[in-house]
Amino acid sequence: MTQAPLTLSVAAVRRRGMSIRERRWLLMGFDVLAVSLAFVVAFNVRTAEVRHTGFYVPRLGTVIALGLWVVAATVVDIWNVRTAFSMRLTMPRVSTALGLSLVGLLVVFLVVPYQISRPTLILWAPLAWVLVMGDRLLYRRVVAASSPATRIALVANRDALTRVWPEVKGHIHGLYQVAAVVNPGREDCPQKLCDAVQQRNVGEVILGLRDDIDRTLFRALLACHDAGIRVRSLADLYEELTGRLLLDQLGHTWLLGLPMRSQTSHIYAAIKRTLDIALAIPALVLLGVLILPLAPVIKLDGGPVFHRQTRIGKHGGPFTVVKLRTMRHRPDGATTWTEAGDHRVTLVGRLLRPLHLDELPQAWSILRGQMSLIGPRPEQPQYVNQLRSEIDFYNTRLTVRPGLTGWAQVNCGYGSSVDDARVKLSYDLYYVKHQSLSLDLIILARTVMAVLSLSGR
């Protein structure tokens, strides 16, 4: 049945609320104003030289404070729009970001000759906290008044609604609202979709189908697109909301397009390799300093100093990973998933693992090009064979060089089961798709935070 094209009214153009990217930019803009204003006020109140000359804007100091705030805010994910409406979740993130910024400013202004006193910085931190929390309240009012949750029409069958939609539903609060659900298996699905878009103020159509769709449904989707209604997949929506991929919604069209999406520029590859070498060399120097006092302590329980394991690298090639041994030696070589509070961890391991010092020997693998600083963590061959048979697209994570840390590690930590491996894979595939220097720097910064918080196990 041929569908008549949708008519587009002025109201239809304004149906869609602010996108997640627009909301994030709005949050960033509010924060820039709040942090800058706090610094200027604190400078003029606490700097003696200025109090006698009148109001002054410290341009360099403001830029430095703002730059450190942006870095700290990115590390703690303060511009996550899913948590922006919750003051309970926002307060600790703002406090952490400002604490990191304050430490950074104290260090910078000890080195850089600038008229910034410590009382100025001590005043800036609480003042900035008040203004940033105030801009969060303003953000909530602005978004609630001018951009309510986008109403969506969900085109999905019963299987997608029962298995996939529950994973997405928990992330859409305040951002999206389901206005209609259309079953693609019904003959009147195209007409019902068009009616829902016209009558229920729908701003986006979300397609919960893996690949092939009926021609008449395609025409209805095309009509929605031509009428200014955004059409996208359920997997795309989930990826935008969570920073991971929805594995159950990845079909053959995604796989065919992946090599082109994951192709990286020569400049990015060169910068990443340079960063690997620049950090691997001092890591090996640090290992050389620590190994002398650590070696006899590690050998006290009768095992070797180094623990060697075969891991699977890029394109499925095996290589040997070397770590400082932090678990009791098993002569049979049997391996199991590592769990929190694992009883096999040695006394010295309880010191090394939280600081991730046992990972230092892997800098040699990075220097040799078998690993990178950032990438999916390499797994043991037996686990790879098991996960290949149980998880679709698992091999796709092997298209990039494995890393010492990665997007999965900074978001979900360690895994100890097949289900955990599925979650980690969803983050790894997101990294494969979106790998870039900016994402690498975010991962590196969050890894440093994890090390400082002693979150290793």
N, C-alpha and C positions, 0 to 999 in steps of 0.2 A: 504494500500500500504506500503510495507516494505521499509524503508529508508536505503540507503547505509550510512555507517559510515563516518563522516567527516574526511578528511585528515588534519593532524596537521603539519604546517610548523613552522620554527623558527619565522617568522614574526607573526604568529598567537599567539605564546606564549607571545609576547611583545605588543599585541593589547591593553590590559587593562592598563589604567592609574593607578596612585597611588590611593589606596583606601582612604576613608575618615579618617580611623584610621591612616594610614601611613602619610597622610598630617598633621594630628594633631600632631603626634610625631615629624615631621619635624619642625613644628612651635615651639613646646616646646623646641626642641634642640637648635634652633636659639636663643630663648629667654634666655635659661640658659647661653649660651655663652655671650650674650649681657649684661645681668644683672650682671653676675660675673665679666666680664671685667670692667664694669663701676665702680663696687665697689672697685676692686683692684686699678684702676687708681686714683679714688677719695681718697682712703686711702693713697696712696703714695704721692699725691700732697698736701694734707691738714694736714697730721699728722706730727708734728714737729720732733718727735723722730725718725721717719723713714727717713726724708729728710737728716739726717746726717749720717745714716748708710747704705744707698743704698736701692735698690728695695726690697720690701718685700710683700709676699702674706699672708694676714690675713685669715687663713683657717676658724677659727671659725666664724669670722664676716661675711665672704662670705657665709658660709653655712646658717647662720641665715637670712641674707638678701635674699638669694635664697629661703629659706623655706617660708618666709613671702610673697615673690613675687608669689610663686606658689599658696599659699592659696588665695591671693587677685585676681590673674588672674583667678582662678577657679570660684570664687564668681561672677565676672563680665563677665564670659564666654568669655574670651579673645581668646581662641583657637577654636572658632567656625569657621570652614573652609568656611562656606557660606558667612561670612562677611570679611574674610581675604583679599579678593581682593579689598575691598572698603576702601580707606584711610579715607573717611568721617565717616564711621562707626567704623573704627579701632582707630582713634585718641582719641575720648572721653573714650573709654574702656581702652586704655593704660594709659591715664592720671589718670583715676580713680584708676586703679590697683596700679600705682606707688604712688599715694597720700595715699592710704591705707597702702601700704608697708612702706612708710616714717613715718607715724604716729606710726606704729607698731615698727619700728626700734628705734624711739625716746623713746618710752616707754621701750623697752627691754634694751637698753644701759643705761637707767637711773637706772636699777635694776642690770644688769650684769656688774661686774667690767671688762671693756675691753677698750683698748686704741682707742676708736672711739669718735671723737669730733663732735659736732653739725655742724660745717662748712663742715666736711667730708660728712655727710649725706645730707646737703643742696646741695653740689656739685654733689653727687651721683644721685639724683633724675633727674635733667635735662640731665645729661650725659647718664643715663640709658634710658631716653625717646628718645634721639636722636639715640642711638644704636638699641633700639627695633624697632623704626620706620624704621631705615635702614635695619634691618633684615627682615621686612615685604616687603620692596622693593626687597630684595634679594630673598625672598621666591617666590614672584610673577614671577621673572625672571627664577628661577630654575624650578618651576612647569610648567610655560608656555613653556619652552624649552624642558624639559625632560618628562613631563607628561601632555599632553593636556587632555581635557575632554574625558572621556570614552564614546565611541559610543555604544548605546544600541539598541536592537531590542525589541519593545514593542508588546507583544501578548495580545490584548485586544479587546473586542467587542465594539459596538457603545455606549452601555449604560455606560461602564467603561470610555470610552473616553470623553463622555459629562458630566458625573457626578463626576467622581473620578479624572481623569487625571488633570483637571485644578487646583486642590488642590496641586498636586505634582509638576506641571510644574514651579510654581513660586520659587521652592527651588533648582532647579538643575543647575542654571546658573554657568558656569565655572567648573562644576563637571561632568555633563553628557550631552550628545548630542544625540538626537533621530536620528538614522540612518535608521530605517525601522519600519513600523507599520504593523502587520500581524493580520488579522481577524481570530480568531479560529473557526468561523462558516463555513468557506469555506473548501471544500473537499481537496483543494491543499495547505492548511495551512502548514502542515509539510514540504512539499517541498519548499514552499516559505520561510519558516523560515531558512531552511538549506542554500538556495541560498543567503539569506540576510547575514547570518553569514560569508559565504565564500567570497562574492563579495563586501561587504560594510565595511569590517574591524571592525566588531562588537566585542566588548569585553565582554558584558553582555547581557543576555536575561532576560527581566522583564516580569513576568507573571501576567497579570491583571485579573485573574479569581479567584473566591472565593474558589472553592474546586475541584469538579470533572472535569477531562479533558479526552479527547478522547485517546484511546490507541495509535493510530498512532502519535498523537501529543506528547504523553509522550515519545515515542521512539525517536522522533526528539529532544526533550529536553534532553534526556539521551545521545544522540549522541553529542549534544553541550557540555554537561558536560564532557564527555569522551575526547572531543577535547580540553579541557582546557578553555572553555568558561563558565563563572560564570552564573548560573541560580538561580534566586530568585524571590520572589513575590513582587508585587507593594507595598503591605503593609509593607514589610521588608525594602524596599528602603525608604519609607516615614518615617518610624520609625527612621532609621539611620539619616535622614536629619533634623528631627524636634524635636525629643525627645518626640513624642506622637504617638498614634496609629491611623491608618486610619480605622475608624469604619465601613465604607461601604465595606471594604474588609475583614472583620473578619467573617469567616465561622465556620462550625461545627468542622473542624479539629483543628482550633486554640483553641476552647473552650475545646475540649477533652484533649489537651495537656497542658492547663493552670494550672491545679492543680499541675502537676509535676514541671512546671517552677516556680510557685509561692511558692513552698515549701521552707521554710527557715531553716537554721541550728539551732540547739539548742544554739550554741555559739552566733550567731547573735541575736537570741531572748533574750538571757540572757543579752547581752551587751545593747541592745535597752531598755530593761526593767530597767536596772540599770541607764541608761541615763535619762529615764523618771522620776524615783524617785529622782535622784540627782538634777534635775532642778525643779521638782514640789515642793519640800520642801521649797527652798528659795523663790519661787514664792508665796507660801502661807504666808510665813513670811512677804514678801513685802506687800501682801494684808492686813495683820493684821496691819501694820503700816499706810497704806493709808486709811483704811476704816473709822477710827475715824474722820478725817477732811472731807472726801468725803460724808459720809452718810447723814449729815444734808443738804448739798448742793444739793444732788441728790433728797432729799425729798421735796425740795422747790416747785416743780411743782405739788405736791400732789400725787405722785405715790410711789410705793415701792422702796427700795434701790436695791434689786436684781430682775433680770428678769429671770424667769424659763420657759424653753421650753422642750417639749419632742422631742428627736432626735432619729434617727435610727442608731444603732451601728453594731458591727460585727455580721454576720449571721442574720441580720434583727431584732435583739433584741432592744426594746426601752429602753431608759434611759433618765434621766433629766439633761439638761445642765443648768448651772447657770452662769449668767453674771451680771456685774454691769449695771444697767439700764441706757441707753443712749438715749432712745427714749421716746416720750410722751406715757403715759400709756393709753391703750385702754381697757375699761371694757368689751367690747364684745369679746375680745381675738382674733379678726380677724388678719390675717397675710397676708402680701404681700411681693414680692421681694424687697430687699433693693437696692436703686439706688444711684448713685453719687449725692451728694448735696441734699439728702432726707430731705424734710421739717419736718419730724417727729423727727429729731435729736435735743436733748435738748442743752442748752447752755453748760452745763458741758460735754455733750457728744461730743461736738466739740473739747474739749480738750482731752478727754480720748480715743476716737476712733483713731485719727491719731497715738497715741502712743501705741495703742492696749492694754491699761491698763484695759479696760472693760472685757478682756478675762481672767484676772488673776484668778477668781473663778473656771475656768475650770481645774486649777491645781488639785483640789480635785477629779475630775473625772479621771484625769491621775493617781493620787495616788491610787485610788480604782481599776484601771485596766479597766475602761470602755472606756477610750480613751488612746491614745499614744501622745507623743509630735509630731511625724511625721506620717502622714497618710492622706487619703482622708477626707475632712471636712464632718462631719455628717450633714445630711439634716433632715428637718421636715417630719413627716409621710405623710402629704398630698402632699408634693412635690415629695416624693419618689414614692408614688402610681401613680402620674401623669407621672413622668419620666420613671417608669417601663413600662408603657403602650405605651410610645412614642419612647423609645430608647432601642434598643437591647443591651444586655450585661450590662445593668445598674446594675443589681443585683451582677455582678462579683466584683464590687468595695466594696461590703459588705463582701468579704472574708477576709479582713484584718481589724484590729482595726482602727477606725477613729482617726484623728489627730487634734491637735491644728493648725498645718500648714502642707502644703503638696506640692507636685510637681506641682499641678494645681495652687495653690495660688501664688507661686513664679514665675510662667510663664505667667499666664493670669489674675491673680487677682480675682475679684469678678464677679459673674454672676447674671443676673437679668431677664433671659428668658430661655425657653427650648433650644434655639439655643446655648446660652452661656453654658448651662448645658452639651450639647453634646461636646463642646470644652473641658470643664473641665474633662468630662469623658474620653476623649482621653488621657489626661495627667494622670488621676488617674489609668487607666488600664496599662499605661506604668510603673507607679510606682509598681503596683501589680506584674507585670512581672519581673521587674528589682530591686526590693527592696534589699538594701544592706546597710552596714554601711557607705560606701563611699558616696552613693547617699543621705543618711540621713544627713550626715555632710554638703554636698553641700546645701541641702534644708535649714538646720539650719543656715548656714552662710548667705545665700541669704535672709532669713527671718529677720535676724539681720539688714542687709542692708536696707530692706524695712521699718523696724521700725524706723531706724535712718533717713530715708528720709521722714518720716511722711506721708506714702502713704495709711494709713487706711482711711476708709470713714464711 
